[in-house]
Amino acid sequence: MAKVVYYSGTVQGVGFRATVAHLARGRPIRGWVRNLPDGRVELLADGRDSDISEFLAAIRERMADYITREDITERESDPNLHGFRITY
């Protein structure tokens, strides 16, 4: 399973994407993170449900001062994803 997360708040220009990428290292998470033109950040996290939940909890804890809203949807896993990256 994969989750797409849209973060709102002061999430651009504060190292949000770099922090998310750092938190993904060493975890069995595939996907990407990117800024959106409307000021939100979009995240795709693909992996086991428990690993994704732990990853998202770590993001919430580390970036709590910047996140005001988090919208999560599920989608099918993508077997073609490899690693985790920041996209533009």
PyMOL Python script that loads the backbone (N, CA, C, O; Angstrom):
from pymol import cmd

cmd.read_pdbstr("""\
ATOM      1  N   MET A   1       0.846  -1.184   0.000  1.00  0.00           N
ATOM      2  CA  MET A   1       0.000   0.000   0.000  1.00  0.00           C
ATOM      3  C   MET A   1       0.890   1.246   0.000  1.00  0.00           C
ATOM      4  O   MET A   1       2.026   1.218   0.475  1.00  0.00           O
ATOM      5  N   ALA A   2       0.360   2.311  -0.530  1.00  0.00           N
ATOM      6  CA  ALA A   2       1.063   3.591  -0.558  1.00  0.00           C
ATOM      7  C   ALA A   2       0.133   4.666  -0.037  1.00  0.00           C
ATOM      8  O   ALA A   2      -1.089   4.537  -0.109  1.00  0.00           O
ATOM      9  N   LYS A   3       0.716   5.719   0.485  1.00  0.00           N
ATOM     10  CA  LYS A   3      -0.067   6.859   0.961  1.00  0.00           C
ATOM     11  C   LYS A   3       0.465   8.133   0.333  1.00  0.00           C
ATOM     12  O   LYS A   3       1.672   8.340   0.210  1.00  0.00           O
ATOM     13  N   VAL A   4      -0.479   8.983  -0.061  1.00  0.00           N
ATOM     14  CA  VAL A   4      -0.154  10.315  -0.539  1.00  0.00           C
ATOM     15  C   VAL A   4      -0.587  11.279   0.556  1.00  0.00           C
ATOM     16  O   VAL A   4      -1.729  11.243   1.014  1.00  0.00           O
ATOM     17  N   VAL A   5       0.330  12.135   0.968  1.00  0.00           N
ATOM     18  CA  VAL A   5       0.056  13.063   2.059  1.00  0.00           C
ATOM     19  C   VAL A   5       0.288  14.482   1.559  1.00  0.00           C
ATOM     20  O   VAL A   5       1.303  14.785   0.931  1.00  0.00           O
ATOM     21  N   TYR A   6      -0.683  15.343   1.854  1.00  0.00           N
ATOM     22  CA  TYR A   6      -0.558  16.776   1.547  1.00  0.00           C
ATOM     23  C   TYR A   6      -0.425  17.513   2.870  1.00  0.00           C
ATOM     24  O   TYR A   6      -1.324  17.467   3.710  1.00  0.00           O
ATOM     25  N   TYR A   7       0.695  18.191   3.049  1.00  0.00           N
ATOM     26  CA  TYR A   7       0.951  18.951   4.264  1.00  0.00           C
ATOM     27  C   TYR A   7       0.700  20.432   4.000  1.00  0.00           C
ATOM     28  O   TYR A   7       1.159  20.981   2.999  1.00  0.00           O
ATOM     29  N   SER A   8      -0.029  21.068   4.904  1.00  0.00           N
ATOM     30  CA  SER A   8      -0.274  22.505   4.838  1.00  0.00           C
ATOM     31  C   SER A   8       0.333  23.159   6.063  1.00  0.00           C
ATOM     32  O   SER A   8       0.602  22.503   7.069  1.00  0.00           O
ATOM     33  N   GLY A   9       0.541  24.447   5.966  1.00  0.00           N
ATOM     34  CA  GLY A   9       1.137  25.217   7.059  1.00  0.00           C
ATOM     35  C   GLY A   9       2.326  25.976   6.516  1.00  0.00           C
ATOM     36  O   GLY A   9       2.337  26.378   5.352  1.00  0.00           O
ATOM     37  N   THR A  10       3.322  26.170   7.349  1.00  0.00           N
ATOM     38  CA  THR A  10       4.571  26.789   6.918  1.00  0.00           C
ATOM     39  C   THR A  10       5.516  25.648   6.571  1.00  0.00           C
ATOM     40  O   THR A  10       6.436  25.332   7.325  1.00  0.00           O
ATOM     41  N   VAL A  11       5.272  25.037   5.414  1.00  0.00           N
ATOM     42  CA  VAL A  11       6.007  23.821   5.065  1.00  0.00           C
ATOM     43  C   VAL A  11       6.963  24.013   3.885  1.00  0.00           C
ATOM     44  O   VAL A  11       7.632  23.066   3.470  1.00  0.00           O
ATOM     45  N   GLN A  12       7.028  25.215   3.352  1.00  0.00           N
ATOM     46  CA  GLN A  12       8.007  25.503   2.302  1.00  0.00           C
ATOM     47  C   GLN A  12       8.990  26.549   2.821  1.00  0.00           C
ATOM     48  O   GLN A  12       8.615  27.480   3.533  1.00  0.00           O
ATOM     49  N   GLY A  13      10.251  26.370   2.448  1.00  0.00           N
ATOM     50  CA  GLY A  13      11.283  27.319   2.866  1.00  0.00           C
ATOM     51  C   GLY A  13      11.795  27.108   4.276  1.00  0.00           C
ATOM     52  O   GLY A  13      12.459  27.980   4.836  1.00  0.00           O
ATOM     53  N   VAL A  14      11.486  25.935   4.863  1.00  0.00           N
ATOM     54  CA  VAL A  14      11.910  25.651   6.241  1.00  0.00           C
ATOM     55  C   VAL A  14      12.683  24.333   6.335  1.00  0.00           C
ATOM     56  O   VAL A  14      12.902  23.820   7.432  1.00  0.00           O
ATOM     57  N   GLY A  15      13.096  23.787   5.190  1.00  0.00           N
ATOM     58  CA  GLY A  15      13.825  22.517   5.190  1.00  0.00           C
ATOM     59  C   GLY A  15      12.934  21.302   5.333  1.00  0.00           C
ATOM     60  O   GLY A  15      13.405  20.229   5.710  1.00  0.00           O
ATOM     61  N   PHE A  16      11.653  21.453   5.039  1.00  0.00           N
ATOM     62  CA  PHE A  16      10.703  20.353   5.208  1.00  0.00           C
ATOM     63  C   PHE A  16      11.067  19.156   4.332  1.00  0.00           C
ATOM     64  O   PHE A  16      11.153  18.031   4.826  1.00  0.00           O
ATOM     65  N   ARG A  17      11.281  19.389   3.032  1.00  0.00           N
ATOM     66  CA  ARG A  17      11.594  18.278   2.127  1.00  0.00           C
ATOM     67  C   ARG A  17      12.902  17.598   2.503  1.00  0.00           C
ATOM     68  O   ARG A  17      12.986  16.371   2.478  1.00  0.00           O
ATOM     69  N   ALA A  18      13.913  18.369   2.849  1.00  0.00           N
ATOM     70  CA  ALA A  18      15.199  17.787   3.237  1.00  0.00           C
ATOM     71  C   ALA A  18      15.056  16.956   4.509  1.00  0.00           C
ATOM     72  O   ALA A  18      15.668  15.895   4.633  1.00  0.00           O
ATOM     73  N   THR A  19      14.251  17.436   5.449  1.00  0.00           N
ATOM     74  CA  THR A  19      14.023  16.691   6.686  1.00  0.00           C
ATOM     75  C   THR A  19      13.296  15.384   6.395  1.00  0.00           C
ATOM     76  O   THR A  19      13.648  14.341   6.946  1.00  0.00           O
ATOM     77  N   VAL A  20      12.288  15.436   5.536  1.00  0.00           N
ATOM     78  CA  VAL A  20      11.544  14.227   5.172  1.00  0.00           C
ATOM     79  C   VAL A  20      12.476  13.224   4.498  1.00  0.00           C
ATOM     80  O   VAL A  20      12.443  12.037   4.823  1.00  0.00           O
ATOM     81  N   ALA A  21      13.305  13.686   3.564  1.00  0.00           N
ATOM     82  CA  ALA A  21      14.245  12.797   2.885  1.00  0.00           C
ATOM     83  C   ALA A  21      15.222  12.179   3.883  1.00  0.00           C
ATOM     84  O   ALA A  21      15.550  10.997   3.787  1.00  0.00           O
ATOM     85  N   HIS A  22      15.679  12.976   4.831  1.00  0.00           N
ATOM     86  CA  HIS A  22      16.583  12.472   5.869  1.00  0.00           C
ATOM     87  C   HIS A  22      15.887  11.394   6.711  1.00  0.00           C
ATOM     88  O   HIS A  22      16.487  10.363   7.015  1.00  0.00           O
ATOM     89  N   LEU A  23      14.638  11.628   7.083  1.00  0.00           N
ATOM     90  CA  LEU A  23      13.883  10.659   7.879  1.00  0.00           C
ATOM     91  C   LEU A  23      13.613   9.367   7.099  1.00  0.00           C
ATOM     92  O   LEU A  23      13.448   8.304   7.697  1.00  0.00           O
ATOM     93  N   ALA A  24      13.569   9.458   5.789  1.00  0.00           N
ATOM     94  CA  ALA A  24      13.335   8.267   4.958  1.00  0.00           C
ATOM     95  C   ALA A  24      14.568   7.370   4.881  1.00  0.00           C
ATOM     96  O   ALA A  24      14.444   6.164   4.666  1.00  0.00           O
ATOM     97  N   ARG A  25      15.748   7.945   5.054  1.00  0.00           N
ATOM     98  CA  ARG A  25      16.985   7.158   4.971  1.00  0.00           C
ATOM     99  C   ARG A  25      16.990   6.086   6.051  1.00  0.00           C
ATOM    100  O   ARG A  25      16.655   6.332   7.210  1.00  0.00           O
ATOM    101  N   GLY A  26      17.376   4.904   5.635  1.00  0.00           N
ATOM    102  CA  GLY A  26      17.460   3.791   6.580  1.00  0.00           C
ATOM    103  C   GLY A  26      16.119   3.133   6.863  1.00  0.00           C
ATOM    104  O   GLY A  26      16.043   2.181   7.639  1.00  0.00           O
ATOM    105  N   ARG A  27      15.074   3.630   6.244  1.00  0.00           N
ATOM    106  CA  ARG A  27      13.743   3.026   6.404  1.00  0.00           C
ATOM    107  C   ARG A  27      13.367   2.348   5.082  1.00  0.00           C
ATOM    108  O   ARG A  27      13.797   2.780   4.012  1.00  0.00           O
ATOM    109  N   PRO A  28      12.573   1.299   5.163  1.00  0.00           N
ATOM    110  CA  PRO A  28      12.131   0.627   3.933  1.00  0.00           C
ATOM    111  C   PRO A  28      10.957   1.356   3.275  1.00  0.00           C
ATOM    112  O   PRO A  28       9.895   0.776   3.050  1.00  0.00           O
ATOM    113  N   ILE A  29      11.170   2.633   2.973  1.00  0.00           N
ATOM    114  CA  ILE A  29      10.145   3.481   2.367  1.00  0.00           C
ATOM    115  C   ILE A  29      10.640   3.900   0.984  1.00  0.00           C
ATOM    116  O   ILE A  29      11.792   4.302   0.817  1.00  0.00           O
ATOM    117  N   ARG A  30       9.758   3.800   0.008  1.00  0.00           N
ATOM    118  CA  ARG A  30      10.041   4.288  -1.337  1.00  0.00           C
ATOM    119  C   ARG A  30       9.114   5.467  -1.604  1.00  0.00           C
ATOM    120  O   ARG A  30       8.022   5.551  -1.041  1.00  0.00           O
ATOM    121  N   GLY A  31       9.557   6.374  -2.464  1.00  0.00           N
ATOM    122  CA  GLY A  31       8.671   7.473  -2.820  1.00  0.00           C
ATOM    123  C   GLY A  31       9.391   8.767  -3.068  1.00  0.00           C
ATOM    124  O   GLY A  31      10.558   8.787  -3.458  1.00  0.00           O
ATOM    125  N   TRP A  32       8.674   9.857  -2.836  1.00  0.00           N
ATOM    126  CA  TRP A  32       9.209  11.188  -3.107  1.00  0.00           C
ATOM    127  C   TRP A  32       8.451  12.240  -2.303  1.00  0.00           C
ATOM    128  O   TRP A  32       7.392  11.982  -1.731  1.00  0.00           O
ATOM    129  N   VAL A  33       9.039  13.439  -2.283  1.00  0.00           N
ATOM    130  CA  VAL A  33       8.430  14.600  -1.638  1.00  0.00           C
ATOM    131  C   VAL A  33       8.686  15.802  -2.540  1.00  0.00           C
ATOM    132  O   VAL A  33       9.759  15.930  -3.128  1.00  0.00           O
ATOM    133  N   ARG A  34       7.682  16.688  -2.644  1.00  0.00           N
ATOM    134  CA  ARG A  34       7.848  17.866  -3.502  1.00  0.00           C
ATOM    135  C   ARG A  34       6.979  19.020  -3.008  1.00  0.00           C
ATOM    136  O   ARG A  34       5.956  18.823  -2.353  1.00  0.00           O
ATOM    137  N   ASN A  35       7.426  20.241  -3.349  1.00  0.00           N
ATOM    138  CA  ASN A  35       6.639  21.440  -3.096  1.00  0.00           C
ATOM    139  C   ASN A  35       5.560  21.567  -4.159  1.00  0.00           C
ATOM    140  O   ASN A  35       5.755  21.178  -5.310  1.00  0.00           O
ATOM    141  N   LEU A  36       4.431  22.110  -3.762  1.00  0.00           N
ATOM    142  CA  LEU A  36       3.356  22.407  -4.701  1.00  0.00           C
ATOM    143  C   LEU A  36       3.228  23.923  -4.857  1.00  0.00           C
ATOM    144  O   LEU A  36       3.570  24.669  -3.940  1.00  0.00           O
ATOM    145  N   PRO A  37       2.742  24.381  -6.001  1.00  0.00           N
ATOM    146  CA  PRO A  37       2.626  25.827  -6.233  1.00  0.00           C
ATOM    147  C   PRO A  37       1.718  26.545  -5.236  1.00  0.00           C
ATOM    148  O   PRO A  37       1.863  27.752  -5.044  1.00  0.00           O
ATOM    149  N   ASP A  38       0.792  25.839  -4.601  1.00  0.00           N
ATOM    150  CA  ASP A  38      -0.133  26.474  -3.659  1.00  0.00           C
ATOM    151  C   ASP A  38       0.412  26.583  -2.238  1.00  0.00           C
ATOM    152  O   ASP A  38      -0.312  26.990  -1.329  1.00  0.00           O
ATOM    153  N   GLY A  39       1.689  26.221  -2.035  1.00  0.00           N
ATOM    154  CA  GLY A  39       2.317  26.356  -0.720  1.00  0.00           C
ATOM    155  C   GLY A  39       2.317  25.091   0.112  1.00  0.00           C
ATOM    156  O   GLY A  39       2.925  25.053   1.181  1.00  0.00           O
ATOM    157  N   ARG A  40       1.647  24.060  -0.360  1.00  0.00           N
ATOM    158  CA  ARG A  40       1.657  22.784   0.361  1.00  0.00           C
ATOM    159  C   ARG A  40       2.850  21.947  -0.083  1.00  0.00           C
ATOM    160  O   ARG A  40       3.540  22.274  -1.049  1.00  0.00           O
ATOM    161  N   VAL A  41       3.075  20.852   0.652  1.00  0.00           N
ATOM    162  CA  VAL A  41       4.069  19.856   0.281  1.00  0.00           C
ATOM    163  C   VAL A  41       3.327  18.543   0.073  1.00  0.00           C
ATOM    164  O   VAL A  41       2.462  18.173   0.866  1.00  0.00           O
ATOM    165  N   GLU A  42       3.675  17.847  -1.002  1.00  0.00           N
ATOM    166  CA  GLU A  42       3.076  16.548  -1.319  1.00  0.00           C
ATOM    167  C   GLU A  42       4.111  15.454  -1.098  1.00  0.00           C
ATOM    168  O   GLU A  42       5.270  15.595  -1.490  1.00  0.00           O
ATOM    169  N   LEU A  43       3.686  14.370  -0.471  1.00  0.00           N
ATOM    170  CA  LEU A  43       4.557  13.246  -0.147  1.00  0.00           C
ATOM    171  C   LEU A  43       3.911  11.960  -0.640  1.00  0.00           C
ATOM    172  O   LEU A  43       2.716  11.743  -0.440  1.00  0.00           O
ATOM    173  N   LEU A  44       4.699  11.111  -1.283  1.00  0.00           N
ATOM    174  CA  LEU A  44       4.270   9.754  -1.608  1.00  0.00           C
ATOM    175  C   LEU A  44       5.158   8.811  -0.814  1.00  0.00           C
ATOM    176  O   LEU A  44       6.381   8.836  -0.955  1.00  0.00           O
ATOM    177  N   ALA A  45       4.548   7.981   0.017  1.00  0.00           N
ATOM    178  CA  ALA A  45       5.277   6.991   0.809  1.00  0.00           C
ATOM    179  C   ALA A  45       4.730   5.616   0.453  1.00  0.00           C
ATOM    180  O   ALA A  45       3.535   5.356   0.597  1.00  0.00           O
ATOM    181  N   ASP A  46       5.606   4.746  -0.008  1.00  0.00           N
ATOM    182  CA  ASP A  46       5.224   3.411  -0.455  1.00  0.00           C
ATOM    183  C   ASP A  46       5.996   2.393   0.379  1.00  0.00           C
ATOM    184  O   ASP A  46       7.206   2.518   0.567  1.00  0.00           O
ATOM    185  N   GLY A  47       5.289   1.394   0.870  1.00  0.00           N
ATOM    186  CA  GLY A  47       5.916   0.356   1.684  1.00  0.00           C
ATOM    187  C   GLY A  47       4.881  -0.361   2.527  1.00  0.00           C
ATOM    188  O   GLY A  47       3.682  -0.280   2.262  1.00  0.00           O
ATOM    189  N   ARG A  48       5.351  -1.061   3.541  1.00  0.00           N
ATOM    190  CA  ARG A  48       4.422  -1.738   4.450  1.00  0.00           C
ATOM    191  C   ARG A  48       3.698  -0.696   5.302  1.00  0.00           C
ATOM    192  O   ARG A  48       4.259   0.343   5.650  1.00  0.00           O
ATOM    193  N   ASP A  49       2.448  -0.996   5.627  1.00  0.00           N
ATOM    194  CA  ASP A  49       1.639  -0.054   6.426  1.00  0.00           C
ATOM    195  C   ASP A  49       2.331   0.367   7.707  1.00  0.00           C
ATOM    196  O   ASP A  49       2.331   1.549   8.051  1.00  0.00           O
ATOM    197  N   SER A  50       2.923  -0.585   8.420  1.00  0.00           N
ATOM    198  CA  SER A  50       3.569  -0.256   9.698  1.00  0.00           C
ATOM    199  C   SER A  50       4.774   0.659   9.486  1.00  0.00           C
ATOM    200  O   SER A  50       5.020   1.557  10.291  1.00  0.00           O
ATOM    201  N   ASP A  51       5.522   0.436   8.411  1.00  0.00           N
ATOM    202  CA  ASP A  51       6.685   1.288   8.122  1.00  0.00           C
ATOM    203  C   ASP A  51       6.243   2.699   7.730  1.00  0.00           C
ATOM    204  O   ASP A  51       6.857   3.685   8.137  1.00  0.00           O
ATOM    205  N   ILE A  52       5.177   2.784   6.942  1.00  0.00           N
ATOM    206  CA  ILE A  52       4.659   4.096   6.549  1.00  0.00           C
ATOM    207  C   ILE A  52       4.136   4.842   7.773  1.00  0.00           C
ATOM    208  O   ILE A  52       4.401   6.034   7.931  1.00  0.00           O
ATOM    209  N   SER A  53       3.403   4.157   8.631  1.00  0.00           N
ATOM    210  CA  SER A  53       2.868   4.801   9.844  1.00  0.00           C
ATOM    211  C   SER A  53       3.989   5.346  10.717  1.00  0.00           C
ATOM    212  O   SER A  53       3.890   6.459  11.233  1.00  0.00           O
ATOM    213  N   GLU A  54       5.045   4.574  10.882  1.00  0.00           N
ATOM    214  CA  GLU A  54       6.194   5.017  11.684  1.00  0.00           C
ATOM    215  C   GLU A  54       6.871   6.224  11.039  1.00  0.00           C
ATOM    216  O   GLU A  54       7.245   7.173  11.728  1.00  0.00           O
ATOM    217  N   PHE A  55       7.027   6.185   9.727  1.00  0.00           N
ATOM    218  CA  PHE A  55       7.644   7.280   8.977  1.00  0.00           C
ATOM    219  C   PHE A  55       6.822   8.564   9.110  1.00  0.00           C
ATOM    220  O   PHE A  55       7.374   9.628   9.391  1.00  0.00           O
ATOM    221  N   LEU A  56       5.517   8.466   8.910  1.00  0.00           N
ATOM    222  CA  LEU A  56       4.655   9.647   9.026  1.00  0.00           C
ATOM    223  C   LEU A  56       4.635  10.196  10.448  1.00  0.00           C
ATOM    224  O   LEU A  56       4.577  11.410  10.642  1.00  0.00           O
ATOM    225  N   ALA A  57       4.683   9.319  11.438  1.00  0.00           N
ATOM    226  CA  ALA A  57       4.741   9.763  12.834  1.00  0.00           C
ATOM    227  C   ALA A  57       6.039  10.533  13.097  1.00  0.00           C
ATOM    228  O   ALA A  57       6.040  11.535  13.811  1.00  0.00           O
ATOM    229  N   ALA A  58       7.140  10.057  12.516  1.00  0.00           N
ATOM    230  CA  ALA A  58       8.427  10.740  12.690  1.00  0.00           C
ATOM    231  C   ALA A  58       8.383  12.128  12.048  1.00  0.00           C
ATOM    232  O   ALA A  58       8.930  13.083  12.599  1.00  0.00           O
ATOM    233  N   ILE A  59       7.733  12.243  10.884  1.00  0.00           N
ATOM    234  CA  ILE A  59       7.597  13.550  10.231  1.00  0.00           C
ATOM    235  C   ILE A  59       6.758  14.473  11.106  1.00  0.00           C
ATOM    236  O   ILE A  59       7.125  15.626  11.328  1.00  0.00           O
ATOM    237  N   ARG A  60       5.633  13.967  11.602  1.00  0.00           N
ATOM    238  CA  ARG A  60       4.766  14.787  12.477  1.00  0.00           C
ATOM    239  C   ARG A  60       5.530  15.292  13.697  1.00  0.00           C
ATOM    240  O   ARG A  60       5.413  16.459  14.070  1.00  0.00           O
ATOM    241  N   GLU A  61       6.302  14.419  14.309  1.00  0.00           N
ATOM    242  CA  GLU A  61       7.042  14.799  15.512  1.00  0.00           C
ATOM    243  C   GLU A  61       8.107  15.847  15.206  1.00  0.00           C
ATOM    244  O   GLU A  61       8.223  16.845  15.916  1.00  0.00           O
ATOM    245  N   ARG A  62       8.881  15.620  14.151  1.00  0.00           N
ATOM    246  CA  ARG A  62       9.993  16.518  13.821  1.00  0.00           C
ATOM    247  C   ARG A  62       9.513  17.863  13.298  1.00  0.00           C
ATOM    248  O   ARG A  62      10.131  18.892  13.571  1.00  0.00           O
ATOM    249  N   MET A  63       8.409  17.863  12.543  1.00  0.00           N
ATOM    250  CA  MET A  63       7.963  19.090  11.871  1.00  0.00           C
ATOM    251  C   MET A  63       6.672  19.653  12.456  1.00  0.00           C
ATOM    252  O   MET A  63       5.991  20.436  11.795  1.00  0.00           O
ATOM    253  N   ALA A  64       6.331  19.279  13.653  1.00  0.00           N
ATOM    254  CA  ALA A  64       5.063  19.682  14.284  1.00  0.00           C
ATOM    255  C   ALA A  64       4.859  21.194  14.311  1.00  0.00           C
ATOM    256  O   ALA A  64       3.729  21.666  14.186  1.00  0.00           O
ATOM    257  N   ASP A  65       5.923  21.946  14.470  1.00  0.00           N
ATOM    258  CA  ASP A  65       5.795  23.402  14.546  1.00  0.00           C
ATOM    259  C   ASP A  65       5.403  24.030  13.210  1.00  0.00           C
ATOM    260  O   ASP A  65       4.993  25.190  13.172  1.00  0.00           O
ATOM    261  N   TYR A  66       5.522  23.282  12.117  1.00  0.00           N
ATOM    262  CA  TYR A  66       5.278  23.820  10.782  1.00  0.00           C
ATOM    263  C   TYR A  66       3.996  23.305  10.134  1.00  0.00           C
ATOM    264  O   TYR A  66       3.454  23.947   9.234  1.00  0.00           O
ATOM    265  N   ILE A  67       3.511  22.154  10.583  1.00  0.00           N
ATOM    266  CA  ILE A  67       2.343  21.524   9.967  1.00  0.00           C
ATOM    267  C   ILE A  67       1.070  21.987  10.663  1.00  0.00           C
ATOM    268  O   ILE A  67       0.954  21.891  11.885  1.00  0.00           O
ATOM    269  N   THR A  68       0.116  22.488   9.882  1.00  0.00           N
ATOM    270  CA  THR A  68      -1.187  22.841  10.440  1.00  0.00           C
ATOM    271  C   THR A  68      -2.282  21.880   9.975  1.00  0.00           C
ATOM    272  O   THR A  68      -3.336  21.771  10.601  1.00  0.00           O
ATOM    273  N   ARG A  69      -2.016  21.191   8.872  1.00  0.00           N
ATOM    274  CA  ARG A  69      -3.004  20.239   8.352  1.00  0.00           C
ATOM    275  C   ARG A  69      -2.288  19.152   7.566  1.00  0.00           C
ATOM    276  O   ARG A  69      -1.265  19.383   6.921  1.00  0.00           O
ATOM    277  N   GLU A  70      -2.865  17.960   7.644  1.00  0.00           N
ATOM    278  CA  GLU A  70      -2.312  16.803   6.948  1.00  0.00           C
ATOM    279  C   GLU A  70      -3.483  16.037   6.323  1.00  0.00           C
ATOM    280  O   GLU A  70      -4.355  15.550   7.043  1.00  0.00           O
ATOM    281  N   ASP A  71      -3.510  15.927   5.004  1.00  0.00           N
ATOM    282  CA  ASP A  71      -4.558  15.187   4.307  1.00  0.00           C
ATOM    283  C   ASP A  71      -3.926  13.943   3.698  1.00  0.00           C
ATOM    284  O   ASP A  71      -2.973  14.040   2.926  1.00  0.00           O
ATOM    285  N   ILE A  72      -4.457  12.776   4.043  1.00  0.00           N
ATOM    286  CA  ILE A  72      -3.873  11.501   3.622  1.00  0.00           C
ATOM    287  C   ILE A  72      -4.877  10.705   2.805  1.00  0.00           C
ATOM    288  O   ILE A  72      -6.039  10.560   3.182  1.00  0.00           O
ATOM    289  N   THR A  73      -4.398  10.192   1.671  1.00  0.00           N
ATOM    290  CA  THR A  73      -5.194   9.260   0.876  1.00  0.00           C
ATOM    291  C   THR A  73      -4.334   8.034   0.594  1.00  0.00           C
ATOM    292  O   THR A  73      -3.105   8.112   0.583  1.00  0.00           O
ATOM    293  N   GLU A  74      -4.989   6.915   0.370  1.00  0.00           N
ATOM    294  CA  GLU A  74      -4.275   5.689   0.040  1.00  0.00           C
ATOM    295  C   GLU A  74      -4.355   5.436  -1.452  1.00  0.00           C
ATOM    296  O   GLU A  74      -5.304   5.846  -2.120  1.00  0.00           O
ATOM    297  N   ARG A  75      -3.343   4.753  -1.959  1.00  0.00           N
ATOM    298  CA  ARG A  75      -3.349   4.330  -3.352  1.00  0.00           C
ATOM    299  C   ARG A  75      -2.588   3.017  -3.454  1.00  0.00           C
ATOM    300  O   ARG A  75      -1.941   2.585  -2.500  1.00  0.00           O
ATOM    301  N   GLU A  76      -2.671   2.400  -4.602  1.00  0.00           N
ATOM    302  CA  GLU A  76      -1.984   1.135  -4.813  1.00  0.00           C
ATOM    303  C   GLU A  76      -0.474   1.334  -4.779  1.00  0.00           C
ATOM    304  O   GLU A  76       0.038   2.382  -5.174  1.00  0.00           O
ATOM    305  N   SER A  77       0.220   0.323  -4.307  1.00  0.00           N
ATOM    306  CA  SER A  77       1.673   0.339  -4.280  1.00  0.00           C
ATOM    307  C   SER A  77       2.214   0.361  -5.712  1.00  0.00           C
ATOM    308  O   SER A  77       1.583  -0.174  -6.623  1.00  0.00           O
ATOM    309  N   ASP A  78       3.369   0.973  -5.907  1.00  0.00           N
ATOM    310  CA  ASP A  78       4.007   1.050  -7.222  1.00  0.00           C
ATOM    311  C   ASP A  78       5.316   0.265  -7.186  1.00  0.00           C
ATOM    312  O   ASP A  78       6.300   0.745  -6.623  1.00  0.00           O
ATOM    313  N   PRO A  79       5.348  -0.929  -7.774  1.00  0.00           N
ATOM    314  CA  PRO A  79       6.559  -1.747  -7.729  1.00  0.00           C
ATOM    315  C   PRO A  79       7.732  -1.141  -8.496  1.00  0.00           C
ATOM    316  O   PRO A  79       8.862  -1.612  -8.366  1.00  0.00           O
ATOM    317  N   ASN A  80       7.478  -0.106  -9.289  1.00  0.00           N
ATOM    318  CA  ASN A  80       8.553   0.535 -10.056  1.00  0.00           C
ATOM    319  C   ASN A  80       9.306   1.601  -9.263  1.00  0.00           C
ATOM    320  O   ASN A  80      10.321   2.114  -9.733  1.00  0.00           O
ATOM    321  N   LEU A  81       8.832   1.934  -8.088  1.00  0.00           N
ATOM    322  CA  LEU A  81       9.522   2.933  -7.258  1.00  0.00           C
ATOM    323  C   LEU A  81      10.766   2.319  -6.626  1.00  0.00           C
ATOM    324  O   LEU A  81      10.760   1.173  -6.175  1.00  0.00           O
ATOM    325  N   HIS A  82      11.835   3.119  -6.609  1.00  0.00           N
ATOM    326  CA  HIS A  82      13.073   2.678  -5.962  1.00  0.00           C
ATOM    327  C   HIS A  82      13.633   3.867  -5.187  1.00  0.00           C
ATOM    328  O   HIS A  82      13.807   4.951  -5.744  1.00  0.00           O
ATOM    329  N   GLY A  83      13.910   3.662  -3.919  1.00  0.00           N
ATOM    330  CA  GLY A  83      14.491   4.710  -3.108  1.00  0.00           C
ATOM    331  C   GLY A  83      13.514   5.829  -2.784  1.00  0.00           C
ATOM    332  O   GLY A  83      12.320   5.736  -3.067  1.00  0.00           O
ATOM    333  N   PHE A  84      14.039   6.873  -2.192  1.00  0.00           N
ATOM    334  CA  PHE A  84      13.248   8.031  -1.813  1.00  0.00           C
ATOM    335  C   PHE A  84      13.981   9.270  -2.280  1.00  0.00           C
ATOM    336  O   PHE A  84      15.190   9.390  -2.084  1.00  0.00           O
ATOM    337  N   ARG A  85      13.256  10.197  -2.900  1.00  0.00           N
ATOM    338  CA  ARG A  85      13.927  11.381  -3.439  1.00  0.00           C
ATOM    339  C   ARG A  85      13.085  12.644  -3.287  1.00  0.00           C
ATOM    340  O   ARG A  85      11.872  12.595  -3.084  1.00  0.00           O
ATOM    341  N   ILE A  86      13.766  13.759  -3.392  1.00  0.00           N
ATOM    342  CA  ILE A  86      13.096  15.070  -3.463  1.00  0.00           C
ATOM    343  C   ILE A  86      12.908  15.352  -4.945  1.00  0.00           C
ATOM    344  O   ILE A  86      13.851  15.256  -5.731  1.00  0.00           O
ATOM    345  N   THR A  87      11.676  15.702  -5.321  1.00  0.00           N
ATOM    346  CA  THR A  87      11.417  16.057  -6.713  1.00  0.00           C
ATOM    347  C   THR A  87      11.063  17.530  -6.797  1.00  0.00           C
ATOM    348  O   THR A  87      10.734  18.164  -5.794  1.00  0.00           O
ATOM    349  N   TYR A  88      11.134  18.057  -7.991  1.00  0.00           N
ATOM    350  CA  TYR A  88      10.887  19.483  -8.194  1.00  0.00           C
ATOM    351  C   TYR A  88       9.821  19.700  -9.220  1.00  0.00           C
ATOM    352  O   TYR A  88       9.478  20.843  -9.522  1.00  0.00           O
TER     353      TYR A  88
END
""", "prot")
cmd.dss("prot")
cmd.show_as("cartoon", "prot")
cmd.util.cbc("prot")
cmd.orient("prot")
